[in-house]
Amino acid sequence: MGWLWAIIVGFVLGLIAKAVIPGKQHSPLWLTTICGILGALVGNAIARAVGVGATRGIDWSRHIFQLVAAIVIVAVVDMLYTATLGKRRRQRV
């Protein structure tokens, strides 16, 4: 059940990250979901390092760390994906 929640949270974080980043992103949905999962993992690690590992109620600070990490990861991966896609298209011509 933990993997299912990781996929759902990664999907939501990836979509929010794509919505926040200006311009159009060309990465596919599966790659955005993986980036969201990585953002959640990195955000949790940063939150634990800062000392916000567990609080009572909703961990808003942990979720903000996750979202910021997902935004950065989605932006970087989308740039790499677009650069790779552009190289493939130039080679075909």
N, CA, C and O atoms as a CHARMM CRD file, in Angstrom:
* protein
*
  372
    1    1 MET  N      0.81300  -1.19100   0.00000 PROA 1      0.00000
    2    1 MET  CA     0.00000   0.00000   0.00000 PROA 1      0.00000
    3    1 MET  C      0.86000   1.26100   0.00000 PROA 1      0.00000
    4    1 MET  O      0.43300   2.30500  -0.49300 PROA 1      0.00000
    5    2 GLY  N      2.06800   1.17000   0.55000 PROA 2      0.00000
    6    2 GLY  CA     2.96600   2.31700   0.57500 PROA 2      0.00000
    7    2 GLY  C      3.36100   2.77300  -0.81800 PROA 2      0.00000
    8    2 GLY  O      3.48700   3.97100  -1.06900 PROA 2      0.00000
    9    3 TRP  N      3.55800   1.82000  -1.72900 PROA 3      0.00000
   10    3 TRP  CA     3.93300   2.17700  -3.09900 PROA 3      0.00000
   11    3 TRP  C      2.79500   2.87500  -3.82200 PROA 3      0.00000
   12    3 TRP  O      3.02500   3.78700  -4.61600 PROA 3      0.00000
   13    4 LEU  N      1.57100   2.45100  -3.55100 PROA 4      0.00000
   14    4 LEU  CA     0.41800   3.09800  -4.17200 PROA 4      0.00000
   15    4 LEU  C      0.32600   4.55600  -3.74200 PROA 4      0.00000
   16    4 LEU  O      0.09100   5.43500  -4.57200 PROA 4      0.00000
   17    5 TRP  N      0.51200   4.81900  -2.44400 PROA 5      0.00000
   18    5 TRP  CA     0.48400   6.20100  -1.96400 PROA 5      0.00000
   19    5 TRP  C      1.64200   7.00300  -2.53200 PROA 5      0.00000
   20    5 TRP  O      1.48600   8.18800  -2.82600 PROA 5      0.00000
   21    6 ALA  N      2.79400   6.37800  -2.68900 PROA 6      0.00000
   22    6 ALA  CA     3.94700   7.08100  -3.26800 PROA 6      0.00000
   23    6 ALA  C      3.65200   7.49900  -4.70700 PROA 6      0.00000
   24    6 ALA  O      4.01500   8.59900  -5.12300 PROA 6      0.00000
   25    7 ILE  N      3.00200   6.63100  -5.45700 PROA 7      0.00000
   26    7 ILE  CA     2.66200   6.95500  -6.84000 PROA 7      0.00000
   27    7 ILE  C      1.61300   8.06100  -6.89400 PROA 7      0.00000
   28    7 ILE  O      1.70900   8.97500  -7.71200 PROA 7      0.00000
   29    8 ILE  N      0.61700   7.97600  -6.02500 PROA 8      0.00000
   30    8 ILE  CA    -0.43000   9.00300  -6.01300 PROA 8      0.00000
   31    8 ILE  C      0.14000  10.35800  -5.61900 PROA 8      0.00000
   32    8 ILE  O     -0.13100  11.36300  -6.27600 PROA 8      0.00000
   33    9 VAL  N      0.93000  10.38900  -4.54700 PROA 9      0.00000
   34    9 VAL  CA     1.53700  11.64800  -4.10200 PROA 9      0.00000
   35    9 VAL  C      2.49500  12.18100  -5.16200 PROA 9      0.00000
   36    9 VAL  O      2.51500  13.38300  -5.42500 PROA 9      0.00000
   37   10 GLY  N      3.28200  11.31000  -5.77000 PROA 10     0.00000
   38   10 GLY  CA     4.19200  11.73100  -6.83800 PROA 10     0.00000
   39   10 GLY  C      3.45300  12.29700  -8.03400 PROA 10     0.00000
   40   10 GLY  O      3.88800  13.28200  -8.63000 PROA 10     0.00000
   41   11 PHE  N      2.34300  11.67900  -8.38600 PROA 11     0.00000
   42   11 PHE  CA     1.52400  12.16200  -9.49700 PROA 11     0.00000
   43   11 PHE  C      0.99700  13.56200  -9.20600 PROA 11     0.00000
   44   11 PHE  O      1.08300  14.45200 -10.05200 PROA 11     0.00000
   45   12 VAL  N      0.45100  13.75400  -8.00700 PROA 12     0.00000
   46   12 VAL  CA    -0.10800  15.06100  -7.63500 PROA 12     0.00000
   47   12 VAL  C      0.99200  16.11900  -7.54700 PROA 12     0.00000
   48   12 VAL  O      0.83300  17.22100  -8.07300 PROA 12     0.00000
   49   13 LEU  N      2.10500  15.79200  -6.88800 PROA 13     0.00000
   50   13 LEU  CA     3.20500  16.74700  -6.78500 PROA 13     0.00000
   51   13 LEU  C      3.77200  17.09900  -8.15000 PROA 13     0.00000
   52   13 LEU  O      4.09700  18.25900  -8.40600 PROA 13     0.00000
   53   14 GLY  N      3.89300  16.11500  -9.02800 PROA 14     0.00000
   54   14 GLY  CA     4.39800  16.37500 -10.38200 PROA 14     0.00000
   55   14 GLY  C      3.47800  17.29000 -11.16200 PROA 14     0.00000
   56   14 GLY  O      3.94300  18.19300 -11.85800 PROA 14     0.00000
   57   15 LEU  N      2.17500  17.06600 -11.05300 PROA 15     0.00000
   58   15 LEU  CA     1.22500  17.93200 -11.76400 PROA 15     0.00000
   59   15 LEU  C      1.22900  19.35500 -11.21100 PROA 15     0.00000
   60   15 LEU  O      1.16500  20.31800 -11.97600 PROA 15     0.00000
   61   16 ILE  N      1.30200  19.49100  -9.89600 PROA 16     0.00000
   62   16 ILE  CA     1.37100  20.83100  -9.31200 PROA 16     0.00000
   63   16 ILE  C      2.66100  21.52500  -9.73600 PROA 16     0.00000
   64   16 ILE  O      2.65600  22.71500 -10.05300 PROA 16     0.00000
   65   17 ALA  N      3.75900  20.78300  -9.74100 PROA 17     0.00000
   66   17 ALA  CA     5.04200  21.35800 -10.16400 PROA 17     0.00000
   67   17 ALA  C      4.98300  21.81400 -11.61900 PROA 17     0.00000
   68   17 ALA  O      5.49200  22.88300 -11.95600 PROA 17     0.00000
   69   18 LYS  N      4.36800  21.01200 -12.47700 PROA 18     0.00000
   70   18 LYS  CA     4.22800  21.40500 -13.88200 PROA 18     0.00000
   71   18 LYS  C      3.36800  22.65300 -14.03200 PROA 18     0.00000
   72   18 LYS  O      3.62100  23.48400 -14.90300 PROA 18     0.00000
   73   19 ALA  N      2.35700  22.78300 -13.18700 PROA 19     0.00000
   74   19 ALA  CA     1.47800  23.95000 -13.25100 PROA 19     0.00000
   75   19 ALA  C      2.18600  25.20900 -12.76000 PROA 19     0.00000
   76   19 ALA  O      1.89400  26.30700 -13.23400 PROA 19     0.00000
   77   20 VAL  N      3.11100  25.06200 -11.81700 PROA 20     0.00000
   78   20 VAL  CA     3.79900  26.21800 -11.25100 PROA 20     0.00000
   79   20 VAL  C      4.90700  26.72300 -12.17500 PROA 20     0.00000
   80   20 VAL  O      5.14200  27.92800 -12.26400 PROA 20     0.00000
   81   21 ILE  N      5.57400  25.81900 -12.85000 PROA 21     0.00000
   82   21 ILE  CA     6.68700  26.19300 -13.72600 PROA 21     0.00000
   83   21 ILE  C      6.13100  26.94700 -14.93600 PROA 21     0.00000
   84   21 ILE  O      5.21500  26.46100 -15.59900 PROA 21     0.00000
   85   22 PRO  N      6.68800  28.14600 -15.23100 PROA 22     0.00000
   86   22 PRO  CA     6.17900  28.89300 -16.38800 PROA 22     0.00000
   87   22 PRO  C      6.57000  28.23500 -17.71200 PROA 22     0.00000
   88   22 PRO  O      7.60100  27.57000 -17.80900 PROA 22     0.00000
   89   23 GLY  N      5.74900  28.42800 -18.70400 PROA 23     0.00000
   90   23 GLY  CA     6.00500  27.85500 -20.01900 PROA 23     0.00000
   91   23 GLY  C      5.46600  26.44800 -20.13200 PROA 23     0.00000
   92   23 GLY  O      4.86300  25.90600 -19.20600 PROA 23     0.00000
   93   24 LYS  N      5.70200  25.87400 -21.29500 PROA 24     0.00000
   94   24 LYS  CA     5.20700  24.52000 -21.55100 PROA 24     0.00000
   95   24 LYS  C      6.30800  23.50700 -21.26600 PROA 24     0.00000
   96   24 LYS  O      7.46200  23.69000 -21.65500 PROA 24     0.00000
   97   25 GLN  N      5.92600  22.44500 -20.58500 PROA 25     0.00000
   98   25 GLN  CA     6.85300  21.35300 -20.33400 PROA 25     0.00000
   99   25 GLN  C      6.52900  20.21800 -21.30500 PROA 25     0.00000
  100   25 GLN  O      5.36500  19.92800 -21.58100 PROA 25     0.00000
  101   26 HSD  N      7.58000  19.58800 -21.81100 PROA 26     0.00000
  102   26 HSD  CA     7.39900  18.56500 -22.83300 PROA 26     0.00000
  103   26 HSD  C      7.57200  17.14900 -22.31600 PROA 26     0.00000
  104   26 HSD  O      7.46200  16.19100 -23.08100 PROA 26     0.00000
  105   27 SER  N      7.84000  17.00500 -21.02700 PROA 27     0.00000
  106   27 SER  CA     8.05600  15.66300 -20.49200 PROA 27     0.00000
  107   27 SER  C      6.72400  14.92000 -20.37100 PROA 27     0.00000
  108   27 SER  O      5.69800  15.52800 -20.06600 PROA 27     0.00000
  109   28 PRO  N      6.74200  13.61300 -20.60800 PROA 28     0.00000
  110   28 PRO  CA     5.50200  12.82900 -20.52300 PROA 28     0.00000
  111   28 PRO  C      5.03300  12.67500 -19.07600 PROA 28     0.00000
  112   28 PRO  O      5.77000  12.95800 -18.13200 PROA 28     0.00000
  113   29 LEU  N      3.80500  12.22500 -18.92900 PROA 29     0.00000
  114   29 LEU  CA     3.17200  12.11900 -17.61600 PROA 29     0.00000
  115   29 LEU  C      3.88000  11.11900 -16.71200 PROA 29     0.00000
  116   29 LEU  O      3.99600  11.35400 -15.50900 PROA 29     0.00000
  117   30 TRP  N      4.35000  10.01600 -17.26500 PROA 30     0.00000
  118   30 TRP  CA     5.04000   9.02600 -16.44300 PROA 30     0.00000
  119   30 TRP  C      6.32900   9.59300 -15.87100 PROA 30     0.00000
  120   30 TRP  O      6.68900   9.28300 -14.73600 PROA 30     0.00000
  121   31 LEU  N      7.03300  10.42500 -16.64500 PROA 31     0.00000
  122   31 LEU  CA     8.27500  11.02700 -16.17300 PROA 31     0.00000
  123   31 LEU  C      7.98200  12.09500 -15.11700 PROA 31     0.00000
  124   31 LEU  O      8.73800  12.24900 -14.15700 PROA 31     0.00000
  125   32 THR  N      6.89300  12.82100 -15.29700 PROA 32     0.00000
  126   32 THR  CA     6.47900  13.81000 -14.30400 PROA 32     0.00000
  127   32 THR  C      6.12400  13.13200 -12.98500 PROA 32     0.00000
  128   32 THR  O      6.44200  13.65300 -11.91600 PROA 32     0.00000
  129   33 THR  N      5.47400  11.98400 -13.05300 PROA 33     0.00000
  130   33 THR  CA     5.12700  11.23700 -11.83900 PROA 33     0.00000
  131   33 THR  C      6.38200  10.75100 -11.12100 PROA 33     0.00000
  132   33 THR  O      6.45900  10.83800  -9.89600 PROA 33     0.00000
  133   34 ILE  N      7.35000  10.25100 -11.85100 PROA 34     0.00000
  134   34 ILE  CA     8.60900   9.80600 -11.24600 PROA 34     0.00000
  135   34 ILE  C      9.32700  10.98100 -10.59600 PROA 34     0.00000
  136   34 ILE  O      9.88400  10.84500  -9.50600 PROA 34     0.00000
  137   35 CYS  N      9.31500  12.13500 -11.26000 PROA 35     0.00000
  138   35 CYS  CA     9.93500  13.33000 -10.68100 PROA 35     0.00000
  139   35 CYS  C      9.20100  13.76200  -9.41500 PROA 35     0.00000
  140   35 CYS  O      9.83200  14.21100  -8.45800 PROA 35     0.00000
  141   36 GLY  N      7.89000  13.63300  -9.40200 PROA 36     0.00000
  142   36 GLY  CA     7.11900  13.95200  -8.20800 PROA 36     0.00000
  143   36 GLY  C      7.44400  13.02400  -7.05300 PROA 36     0.00000
  144   36 GLY  O      7.53300  13.46300  -5.90600 PROA 36     0.00000
  145   37 ILE  N      7.62200  11.73900  -7.34800 PROA 37     0.00000
  146   37 ILE  CA     8.00400  10.77500  -6.31200 PROA 37     0.00000
  147   37 ILE  C      9.38500  11.12500  -5.76100 PROA 37     0.00000
  148   37 ILE  O      9.59800  11.10500  -4.54900 PROA 37     0.00000
  149   38 LEU  N     10.32100  11.44700  -6.65600 PROA 38     0.00000
  150   38 LEU  CA    11.65000  11.84800  -6.20000 PROA 38     0.00000
  151   38 LEU  C     11.59000  13.12900  -5.38700 PROA 38     0.00000
  152   38 LEU  O     12.30800  13.27000  -4.39800 PROA 38     0.00000
  153   39 GLY  N     10.73800  14.06700  -5.79600 PROA 39     0.00000
  154   39 GLY  CA    10.56800  15.30600  -5.04100 PROA 39     0.00000
  155   39 GLY  C     10.03900  15.05200  -3.64500 PROA 39     0.00000
  156   39 GLY  O     10.46400  15.70000  -2.68900 PROA 39     0.00000
  157   40 ALA  N      9.11000  14.10900  -3.52100 PROA 40     0.00000
  158   40 ALA  CA     8.57800  13.76000  -2.20400 PROA 40     0.00000
  159   40 ALA  C      9.66600  13.15100  -1.32200 PROA 40     0.00000
  160   40 ALA  O      9.75700  13.47400  -0.13800 PROA 40     0.00000
  161   41 LEU  N     10.48400  12.28000  -1.89000 PROA 41     0.00000
  162   41 LEU  CA    11.55800  11.66100  -1.11900 PROA 41     0.00000
  163   41 LEU  C     12.60900  12.68100  -0.69200 PROA 41     0.00000
  164   41 LEU  O     13.04800  12.69100   0.45800 PROA 41     0.00000
  165   42 VAL  N     13.00500  13.53500  -1.62600 PROA 42     0.00000
  166   42 VAL  CA    14.00600  14.56000  -1.31100 PROA 42     0.00000
  167   42 VAL  C     13.44100  15.55700  -0.29800 PROA 42     0.00000
  168   42 VAL  O     14.13600  15.95300   0.63700 PROA 42     0.00000
  169   43 GLY  N     12.18800  15.96200  -0.48100 PROA 43     0.00000
  170   43 GLY  CA    11.55500  16.88400   0.45800 PROA 43     0.00000
  171   43 GLY  C     11.46500  16.31300   1.85600 PROA 43     0.00000
  172   43 GLY  O     11.69000  17.02800   2.83200 PROA 43     0.00000
  173   44 ASN  N     11.13800  15.02500   1.96900 PROA 44     0.00000
  174   44 ASN  CA    11.11000  14.37600   3.28100 PROA 44     0.00000
  175   44 ASN  C     12.49000  14.36400   3.92500 PROA 44     0.00000
  176   44 ASN  O     12.61900  14.60900   5.12500 PROA 44     0.00000
  177   45 ALA  N     13.52000  14.07900   3.13400 PROA 45     0.00000
  178   45 ALA  CA    14.87800  14.04800   3.66100 PROA 45     0.00000
  179   45 ALA  C     15.30500  15.43800   4.14700 PROA 45     0.00000
  180   45 ALA  O     15.92500  15.56400   5.20300 PROA 45     0.00000
  181   46 ILE  N     14.97700  16.46300   3.38500 PROA 46     0.00000
  182   46 ILE  CA    15.32300  17.82800   3.78400 PROA 46     0.00000
  183   46 ILE  C     14.55200  18.22300   5.04700 PROA 46     0.00000
  184   46 ILE  O     15.10900  18.84800   5.95000 PROA 46     0.00000
  185   47 ALA  N     13.27800  17.85800   5.10400 PROA 47     0.00000
  186   47 ALA  CA    12.46900  18.18000   6.28400 PROA 47     0.00000
  187   47 ALA  C     13.03400  17.50600   7.52800 PROA 47     0.00000
  188   47 ALA  O     13.08400  18.12200   8.59300 PROA 47     0.00000
  189   48 ARG  N     13.45600  16.25700   7.41100 PROA 48     0.00000
  190   48 ARG  CA    14.04800  15.56000   8.54800 PROA 48     0.00000
  191   48 ARG  C     15.36400  16.20700   8.96700 PROA 48     0.00000
  192   48 ARG  O     15.66200  16.32300  10.15600 PROA 48     0.00000
  193   49 ALA  N     16.15500  16.63100   7.96000 PROA 49     0.00000
  194   49 ALA  CA    17.44400  17.26800   8.25400 PROA 49     0.00000
  195   49 ALA  C     17.25700  18.61200   8.95800 PROA 49     0.00000
  196   49 ALA  O     18.06800  18.99500   9.80100 PROA 49     0.00000
  197   50 VAL  N     16.19100  19.32000   8.61100 PROA 50     0.00000
  198   50 VAL  CA    15.91700  20.61600   9.22400 PROA 50     0.00000
  199   50 VAL  C     15.28900  20.43700  10.60300 PROA 50     0.00000
  200   50 VAL  O     15.33500  21.34700  11.43100 PROA 50     0.00000
  201   51 GLY  N     14.71000  19.28000  10.84600 PROA 51     0.00000
  202   51 GLY  CA    14.10900  19.00800  12.14000 PROA 51     0.00000
  203   51 GLY  C     12.59500  19.05300  12.14100 PROA 51     0.00000
  204   51 GLY  O     11.97400  19.21200  13.19200 PROA 51     0.00000
  205   52 VAL  N     12.00200  18.91400  10.96900 PROA 52     0.00000
  206   52 VAL  CA    10.54900  18.95900  10.84200 PROA 52     0.00000
  207   52 VAL  C     10.05300  17.58300  10.40900 PROA 52     0.00000
  208   52 VAL  O      9.12000  17.48700   9.61200 PROA 52     0.00000
  209   53 GLY  N     10.65700  16.53500  10.91700 PROA 53     0.00000
  210   53 GLY  CA    10.29600  15.18600  10.50800 PROA 53     0.00000
  211   53 GLY  C      8.87800  14.79000  10.84100 PROA 53     0.00000
  212   53 GLY  O      8.18800  14.20600  10.00600 PROA 53     0.00000
  213   54 ALA  N      8.42900  15.09400  12.04500 PROA 54     0.00000
  214   54 ALA  CA     7.07600  14.71000  12.44500 PROA 54     0.00000
  215   54 ALA  C      6.50200  15.78500  13.36800 PROA 54     0.00000
  216   54 ALA  O      7.12800  16.16700  14.35700 PROA 54     0.00000
  217   55 THR  N      5.34800  16.25100  13.04400 PROA 55     0.00000
  218   55 THR  CA     4.64000  17.22300  13.87000 PROA 55     0.00000
  219   55 THR  C      3.22200  16.73200  14.07500 PROA 55     0.00000
  220   55 THR  O      2.79600  15.77200  13.43300 PROA 55     0.00000
  221   56 ARG  N      2.49100  17.37800  14.96300 PROA 56     0.00000
  222   56 ARG  CA     1.09300  17.01700  15.14900 PROA 56     0.00000
  223   56 ARG  C      0.26200  17.60200  14.02900 PROA 56     0.00000
  224   56 ARG  O      0.52300  18.71200  13.56500 PROA 56     0.00000
  225   57 GLY  N     -0.72200  16.86800  13.60100 PROA 57     0.00000
  226   57 GLY  CA    -1.60800  17.36700  12.54100 PROA 57     0.00000
  227   57 GLY  C     -0.97000  17.24300  11.17400 PROA 57     0.00000
  228   57 GLY  O     -0.20600  16.31400  10.91000 PROA 57     0.00000
  229   58 ILE  N     -1.28900  18.17800  10.31900 PROA 58     0.00000
  230   58 ILE  CA    -0.76500  18.16600   8.94600 PROA 58     0.00000
  231   58 ILE  C      0.61700  18.80800   8.94100 PROA 58     0.00000
  232   58 ILE  O      0.81000  19.89200   9.49100 PROA 58     0.00000
  233   59 ASP  N      1.56400  18.13800   8.32200 PROA 59     0.00000
  234   59 ASP  CA     2.93700  18.65000   8.23300 PROA 59     0.00000
  235   59 ASP  C      3.05600  19.60500   7.04800 PROA 59     0.00000
  236   59 ASP  O      3.58100  19.23200   5.99900 PROA 59     0.00000
  237   60 TRP  N      2.57900  20.81900   7.21000 PROA 60     0.00000
  238   60 TRP  CA     2.61100  21.78000   6.09900 PROA 60     0.00000
  239   60 TRP  C      4.03700  22.07700   5.65800 PROA 60     0.00000
  240   60 TRP  O      4.30500  22.17600   4.46000 PROA 60     0.00000
  241   61 SER  N      4.94700  22.21800   6.60000 PROA 61     0.00000
  242   61 SER  CA     6.32800  22.53100   6.22600 PROA 61     0.00000
  243   61 SER  C      6.94400  21.38500   5.42500 PROA 61     0.00000
  244   61 SER  O      7.68300  21.62200   4.46900 PROA 61     0.00000
  245   62 ARG  N      6.64300  20.15500   5.80900 PROA 62     0.00000
  246   62 ARG  CA     7.16000  18.99900   5.05100 PROA 62     0.00000
  247   62 ARG  C      6.60100  18.99400   3.64500 PROA 62     0.00000
  248   62 ARG  O      7.32000  18.69300   2.69200 PROA 62     0.00000
  249   63 HSD  N      5.32500  19.32300   3.50200 PROA 63     0.00000
  250   63 HSD  CA     4.71300  19.35100   2.17300 PROA 63     0.00000
  251   63 HSD  C      5.30200  20.46800   1.31300 PROA 63     0.00000
  252   63 HSD  O      5.44800  20.30400   0.10200 PROA 63     0.00000
  253   64 ILE  N      5.63700  21.58800   1.92400 PROA 64     0.00000
  254   64 ILE  CA     6.26800  22.68100   1.16800 PROA 64     0.00000
  255   64 ILE  C      7.64600  22.25600   0.68700 PROA 64     0.00000
  256   64 ILE  O      8.01700  22.53300  -0.45400 PROA 64     0.00000
  257   65 PHE  N      8.41700  21.58100   1.55200 PROA 65     0.00000
  258   65 PHE  CA     9.72300  21.05900   1.12900 PROA 65     0.00000
  259   65 PHE  C      9.55700  20.08100  -0.03700 PROA 65     0.00000
  260   65 PHE  O     10.32700  20.11700  -0.99600 PROA 65     0.00000
  261   66 GLN  N      8.56000  19.21500   0.04800 PROA 66     0.00000
  262   66 GLN  CA     8.31500  18.25200  -1.02500 PROA 66     0.00000
  263   66 GLN  C      7.96200  18.96300  -2.32700 PROA 66     0.00000
  264   66 GLN  O      8.46500  18.59800  -3.39000 PROA 66     0.00000
  265   67 LEU  N      7.10500  19.97000  -2.25100 PROA 67     0.00000
  266   67 LEU  CA     6.67900  20.68100  -3.44900 PROA 67     0.00000
  267   67 LEU  C      7.83400  21.44000  -4.08700 PROA 67     0.00000
  268   67 LEU  O      7.99300  21.41200  -5.30700 PROA 67     0.00000
  269   68 VAL  N      8.63800  22.11500  -3.27900 PROA 68     0.00000
  270   68 VAL  CA     9.78700  22.84800  -3.82300 PROA 68     0.00000
  271   68 VAL  C     10.77900  21.87900  -4.47000 PROA 68     0.00000
  272   68 VAL  O     11.30900  22.16000  -5.54400 PROA 68     0.00000
  273   69 ALA  N     11.02500  20.75900  -3.82900 PROA 69     0.00000
  274   69 ALA  CA    11.93300  19.76100  -4.40700 PROA 69     0.00000
  275   69 ALA  C     11.35900  19.21600  -5.71500 PROA 69     0.00000
  276   69 ALA  O     12.10000  19.02500  -6.68000 PROA 69     0.00000
  277   70 ALA  N     10.05400  18.96500  -5.75900 PROA 70     0.00000
  278   70 ALA  CA     9.42900  18.45600  -6.98100 PROA 70     0.00000
  279   70 ALA  C      9.50500  19.49500  -8.09400 PROA 70     0.00000
  280   70 ALA  O      9.73700  19.13500  -9.24800 PROA 70     0.00000
  281   71 ILE  N      9.31600  20.77300  -7.77800 PROA 71     0.00000
  282   71 ILE  CA     9.39800  21.82500  -8.79900 PROA 71     0.00000
  283   71 ILE  C     10.79500  21.86500  -9.39300 PROA 71     0.00000
  284   71 ILE  O     10.94900  21.93600 -10.61200 PROA 71     0.00000
  285   72 VAL  N     11.80900  21.82000  -8.54600 PROA 72     0.00000
  286   72 VAL  CA    13.19100  21.86100  -9.03500 PROA 72     0.00000
  287   72 VAL  C     13.49300  20.63000  -9.88500 PROA 72     0.00000
  288   72 VAL  O     14.07500  20.75200 -10.96200 PROA 72     0.00000
  289   73 ILE  N     13.10900  19.46300  -9.41800 PROA 73     0.00000
  290   73 ILE  CA    13.40200  18.22400 -10.14500 PROA 73     0.00000
  291   73 ILE  C     12.65200  18.18700 -11.47100 PROA 73     0.00000
  292   73 ILE  O     13.23300  17.81100 -12.48900 PROA 73     0.00000
  293   74 VAL  N     11.37900  18.56700 -11.48500 PROA 74     0.00000
  294   74 VAL  CA    10.61000  18.57400 -12.73600 PROA 74     0.00000
  295   74 VAL  C     11.22600  19.55800 -13.73200 PROA 74     0.00000
  296   74 VAL  O     11.32700  19.25100 -14.92000 PROA 74     0.00000
  297   75 ALA  N     11.63500  20.72900 -13.26200 PROA 75     0.00000
  298   75 ALA  CA    12.23200  21.72300 -14.16500 PROA 75     0.00000
  299   75 ALA  C     13.53100  21.21300 -14.77700 PROA 75     0.00000
  300   75 ALA  O     13.74900  21.35200 -15.98100 PROA 75     0.00000
  301   76 VAL  N     14.39400  20.62200 -13.95300 PROA 76     0.00000
  302   76 VAL  CA    15.68100  20.12900 -14.44600 PROA 76     0.00000
  303   76 VAL  C     15.47900  18.95600 -15.40300 PROA 76     0.00000
  304   76 VAL  O     16.09100  18.91100 -16.47000 PROA 76     0.00000
  305   77 VAL  N     14.63000  18.01300 -15.02600 PROA 77     0.00000
  306   77 VAL  CA    14.40000  16.84100 -15.87900 PROA 77     0.00000
  307   77 VAL  C     13.73200  17.24600 -17.18600 PROA 77     0.00000
  308   77 VAL  O     14.03100  16.67600 -18.23500 PROA 77     0.00000
  309   78 ASP  N     12.82800  18.22700 -17.13700 PROA 78     0.00000
  310   78 ASP  CA    12.18900  18.67000 -18.37300 PROA 78     0.00000
  311   78 ASP  C     13.20300  19.33200 -19.30800 PROA 78     0.00000
  312   78 ASP  O     13.14800  19.13500 -20.52200 PROA 78     0.00000
  313   79 MET  N     14.12600  20.11300 -18.74800 PROA 79     0.00000
  314   79 MET  CA    15.17000  20.70100 -19.59100 PROA 79     0.00000
  315   79 MET  C     16.03000  19.61600 -20.23300 PROA 79     0.00000
  316   79 MET  O     16.34600  19.68800 -21.42000 PROA 79     0.00000
  317   80 LEU  N     16.40600  18.60700 -19.44000 PROA 80     0.00000
  318   80 LEU  CA    17.19800  17.50400 -19.98800 PROA 80     0.00000
  319   80 LEU  C     16.41900  16.71400 -21.03100 PROA 80     0.00000
  320   80 LEU  O     16.96700  16.32300 -22.06100 PROA 80     0.00000
  321   81 TYR  N     15.13800  16.48200 -20.75900 PROA 81     0.00000
  322   81 TYR  CA    14.29800  15.74400 -21.70300 PROA 81     0.00000
  323   81 TYR  C     14.14800  16.51600 -23.01500 PROA 81     0.00000
  324   81 TYR  O     14.23300  15.92900 -24.09400 PROA 81     0.00000
  325   82 THR  N     13.92400  17.83000 -22.92600 PROA 82     0.00000
  326   82 THR  CA    13.77900  18.64600 -24.12400 PROA 82     0.00000
  327   82 THR  C     15.08400  18.69200 -24.91200 PROA 82     0.00000
  328   82 THR  O     15.07500  18.63000 -26.14200 PROA 82     0.00000
  329   83 ALA  N     16.20500  18.80300 -24.20200 PROA 83     0.00000
  330   83 ALA  CA    17.49500  18.82100 -24.88700 PROA 83     0.00000
  331   83 ALA  C     17.75800  17.49700 -25.60200 PROA 83     0.00000
  332   83 ALA  O     18.25300  17.48600 -26.72900 PROA 83     0.00000
  333   84 THR  N     17.43200  16.39500 -24.95900 PROA 84     0.00000
  334   84 THR  CA    17.61400  15.07500 -25.56800 PROA 84     0.00000
  335   84 THR  C     16.67500  14.89000 -26.75100 PROA 84     0.00000
  336   84 THR  O     17.07000  14.35200 -27.78600 PROA 84     0.00000
  337   85 LEU  N     15.43600  15.33400 -26.59700 PROA 85     0.00000
  338   85 LEU  CA    14.45700  15.22200 -27.67600 PROA 85     0.00000
  339   85 LEU  C     14.87800  16.06400 -28.86900 PROA 85     0.00000
  340   85 LEU  O     14.72100  15.64300 -30.01500 PROA 85     0.00000
  341   86 GLY  N     15.41100  17.25300 -28.60800 PROA 86     0.00000
  342   86 GLY  CA    15.86300  18.11900 -29.69200 PROA 86     0.00000
  343   86 GLY  C     17.02600  17.51800 -30.45200 PROA 86     0.00000
  344   86 GLY  O     17.09800  17.64600 -31.67400 PROA 86     0.00000
  345   87 LYS  N     17.94800  16.85500 -29.74200 PROA 87     0.00000
  346   87 LYS  CA    19.07900  16.21400 -30.40900 PROA 87     0.00000
  347   87 LYS  C     18.60900  15.08200 -31.30600 PROA 87     0.00000
  348   87 LYS  O     19.13600  14.89400 -32.40200 PROA 87     0.00000
  349   88 ARG  N     17.61400  14.32500 -30.84200 PROA 88     0.00000
  350   88 ARG  CA    17.07800  13.21400 -31.65200 PROA 88     0.00000
  351   88 ARG  C     16.42500  13.74700 -32.91100 PROA 88     0.00000
  352   88 ARG  O     16.59600  13.17800 -33.98900 PROA 88     0.00000
  353   89 ARG  N     15.68000  14.83400 -32.78500 PROA 89     0.00000
  354   89 ARG  CA    14.99600  15.38800 -33.96600 PROA 89     0.00000
  355   89 ARG  C     15.98800  15.94000 -34.96400 PROA 89     0.00000
  356   89 ARG  O     15.77200  15.80600 -36.16900 PROA 89     0.00000
  357   90 ARG  N     17.07300  16.55800 -34.50900 PROA 90     0.00000
  358   90 ARG  CA    18.07900  17.10200 -35.42600 PROA 90     0.00000
  359   90 ARG  C     18.80300  15.98200 -36.15500 PROA 90     0.00000
  360   90 ARG  O     19.18000  16.15200 -37.31400 PROA 90     0.00000
  361   91 GLN  N     19.00800  14.82700 -35.49600 PROA 91     0.00000
  362   91 GLN  CA    19.70300  13.71500 -36.12400 PROA 91     0.00000
  363   91 GLN  C     18.85300  13.07600 -37.22500 PROA 91     0.00000
  364   91 GLN  O     19.39900  12.54000 -38.19000 PROA 91     0.00000
  365   92 ARG  N     17.53400  13.12600 -37.09500 PROA 92     0.00000
  366   92 ARG  CA    16.66100  12.52600 -38.10500 PROA 92     0.00000
  367   92 ARG  C     16.61600  13.32600 -39.38200 PROA 92     0.00000
  368   92 ARG  O     16.39100  12.76300 -40.45300 PROA 92     0.00000
  369   93 VAL  N     16.82200  14.61600 -39.29800 PROA 93     0.00000
  370   93 VAL  CA    16.71800  15.48500 -40.46800 PROA 93     0.00000
  371   93 VAL  C     17.88400  15.35400 -41.36200 PROA 93     0.00000
  372   93 VAL  O     17.94700  16.02100 -42.39500 PROA 93     0.00000
